[in-house]
Amino acid sequence: MIAVIIPAHNEADLAGACVASVLAAANCPELHGEQVMVVVVADRCTDSTVEVVEALGAIALVVNARNVGIARAAGASKALSQGARWLAFTDADTMVGPDWLAAQLRQQSDAVCGTVAVDDWGDYGDAMRIHYARTYNDRDGHRHIHGANLGVCAKAYRRAGGFPPLRTSEDVALVDALIAIGANVAWSAAPRVVTSARRNFRAPDGFGATLLRVDTQAALASRPAAC
């Protein structure tokens, strides 16, 4: 069995589309009908996230940590207890490609770090879109780590100790631990996801925070020098 774990904090507006894209990826012919469990970890949600994802057939696992590392670890623990052999992770503001899971497994690695694309730069505009296209390495061999596009086999995940209870950079910590135990990590652009560039991001130092920091630095650099 394959499991997909999606942490969510008040994501009723976006989680439905995310889960729907995962369910489509679960039906990819390359998976040959293998069961796919979808676990949405509703972390201190006060909106209708749980109802939205359960209506689509996902498992809603409720936690009260407000900590993405704890949320991802809880989802992984649930999946492992049900016999999952492969754990795939994405985020509730992300939509995965139709062969996302198959593309991860195709790498034949202990873990797969994928890239992310953005299809709506409305919160930032053309300047950020152009900067991202120019500077982001969306090719095989990249060294990006995104919780929105990450996969790991159950055995390697256990050996690495799983996600640490970090509010941010939990994905980086897990990959560092995987590398430390000698796991084979594929840095692949084949598993495709599209994520949001929203300014009201959830992780305090994640992808959204990085975009905001870059945008702020660019704005400061463009100001006229003081006399």
FENTA-V894838 format. One record per backbone hydrogen bond with DSSP energy under -0.5 kcal/mol. CO is the residue of the C=O (numbers start at 1). NH is the residue of the N-H. E is the energy in kcal/mol with one decimal. If there is no record, write none. Layout:
co=CO nh=NH e=E
co=CO nh=NH e=E
This chain:
co=1 nh=85 e=-3.3
co=1 nh=86 e=-1.1
co=2 nh=37 e=-3.0
co=3 nh=88 e=-3.0
co=4 nh=39 e=-3.2
co=5 nh=90 e=-1.8
co=6 nh=41 e=-2.2
co=7 nh=92 e=-0.9
co=8 nh=43 e=-3.1
co=11 nh=14 e=-1.0
co=11 nh=15 e=-3.3
co=14 nh=18 e=-1.7
co=15 nh=19 e=-2.8
co=16 nh=20 e=-2.5
co=17 nh=21 e=-2.0
co=18 nh=22 e=-2.0
co=19 nh=23 e=-2.7
co=20 nh=24 e=-1.8
co=21 nh=25 e=-2.0
co=22 nh=26 e=-2.0
co=23 nh=27 e=-0.7
co=24 nh=27 e=-0.9
co=25 nh=28 e=-1.4
co=28 nh=31 e=-2.1
co=29 nh=32 e=-1.7
co=31 nh=34 e=-1.8
co=35 nh=2 e=-2.6
co=37 nh=4 e=-3.1
co=37 nh=39 e=-0.6
co=38 nh=40 e=-0.6
co=38 nh=59 e=-3.1
co=39 nh=6 e=-2.8
co=39 nh=41 e=-0.6
co=40 nh=42 e=-1.0
co=40 nh=61 e=-2.7
co=41 nh=8 e=-2.6
co=41 nh=43 e=-1.1
co=42 nh=44 e=-0.9
co=42 nh=63 e=-2.3
co=48 nh=52 e=-2.5
co=49 nh=53 e=-2.3
co=50 nh=54 e=-2.4
co=51 nh=55 e=-1.8
co=52 nh=56 e=-0.6
co=53 nh=56 e=-0.7
co=53 nh=58 e=-2.1
co=54 nh=57 e=-1.3
co=59 nh=40 e=-3.2
co=59 nh=61 e=-0.7
co=60 nh=62 e=-0.6
co=61 nh=42 e=-1.6
co=63 nh=44 e=-2.9
co=67 nh=71 e=-2.4
co=68 nh=72 e=-2.8
co=69 nh=73 e=-2.2
co=70 nh=74 e=-2.4
co=71 nh=75 e=-2.2
co=72 nh=76 e=-2.5
co=73 nh=77 e=-2.5
co=74 nh=78 e=-2.1
co=75 nh=79 e=-2.2
co=76 nh=80 e=-2.9
co=77 nh=81 e=-2.1
co=78 nh=82 e=-0.7
co=79 nh=82 e=-0.8
co=79 nh=84 e=-2.0
co=80 nh=83 e=-1.6
co=85 nh=154 e=-2.7
co=86 nh=3 e=-2.6
co=86 nh=88 e=-0.5
co=87 nh=152 e=-2.6
co=88 nh=5 e=-2.9
co=89 nh=150 e=-1.8
co=90 nh=7 e=-0.7
co=91 nh=94 e=-1.6
co=93 nh=196 e=-0.6
co=95 nh=194 e=-2.9
co=97 nh=100 e=-1.8
co=99 nh=103 e=-3.1
co=100 nh=104 e=-1.7
co=101 nh=105 e=-2.4
co=102 nh=106 e=-2.1
co=103 nh=107 e=-0.6
co=104 nh=107 e=-1.3
co=105 nh=108 e=-1.7
co=110 nh=153 e=-3.0
co=111 nh=186 e=-2.9
co=112 nh=114 e=-0.6
co=112 nh=151 e=-2.1
co=113 nh=188 e=-1.4
co=117 nh=195 e=-3.0
co=120 nh=197 e=-0.5
co=121 nh=124 e=-2.2
co=121 nh=125 e=-3.9
co=125 nh=129 e=-1.6
co=126 nh=130 e=-2.7
co=127 nh=131 e=-2.2
co=128 nh=132 e=-2.8
co=129 nh=133 e=-2.2
co=130 nh=134 e=-1.8
co=131 nh=135 e=-2.0
co=132 nh=136 e=-2.7
co=136 nh=138 e=-1.1
co=137 nh=139 e=-0.6
co=139 nh=142 e=-1.6
co=146 nh=149 e=-1.7
co=149 nh=114 e=-2.7
co=150 nh=89 e=-3.6
co=151 nh=112 e=-2.9
co=152 nh=87 e=-3.0
co=153 nh=157 e=-2.5
co=154 nh=158 e=-2.4
co=155 nh=159 e=-2.2
co=156 nh=160 e=-2.2
co=157 nh=161 e=-0.7
co=157 nh=162 e=-1.7
co=158 nh=161 e=-1.0
co=164 nh=166 e=-2.4
co=166 nh=69 e=-2.0
co=169 nh=173 e=-2.1
co=170 nh=174 e=-1.9
co=171 nh=175 e=-2.2
co=172 nh=176 e=-2.6
co=173 nh=177 e=-2.0
co=174 nh=178 e=-2.4
co=175 nh=179 e=-2.6
co=176 nh=180 e=-2.1
co=177 nh=181 e=-1.4
co=178 nh=183 e=-2.5
co=179 nh=182 e=-1.4
co=183 nh=185 e=-0.8
co=184 nh=110 e=-1.3
co=184 nh=111 e=-1.8
co=184 nh=186 e=-0.5
co=185 nh=187 e=-0.5
co=186 nh=113 e=-3.0
co=186 nh=188 e=-1.0
co=187 nh=141 e=-3.4
co=190 nh=192 e=-0.7
co=191 nh=115 e=-0.5
co=192 nh=97 e=-2.9
co=193 nh=117 e=-1.8
co=194 nh=95 e=-2.9
co=195 nh=119 e=-0.6
co=199 nh=201 e=-1.1
co=203 nh=206 e=-1.1
co=206 nh=210 e=-2.1
co=207 nh=211 e=-2.2
co=208 nh=212 e=-2.2
co=209 nh=213 e=-2.3
co=210 nh=214 e=-2.4
co=211 nh=215 e=-2.5
co=212 nh=216 e=-2.4
co=213 nh=217 e=-2.4
co=214 nh=218 e=-2.3
co=215 nh=219 e=-2.1
co=216 nh=220 e=-2.2
co=217 nh=221 e=-2.2
co=218 nh=222 e=-1.3
co=219 nh=223 e=-0.5
co=220 nh=223 e=-0.9
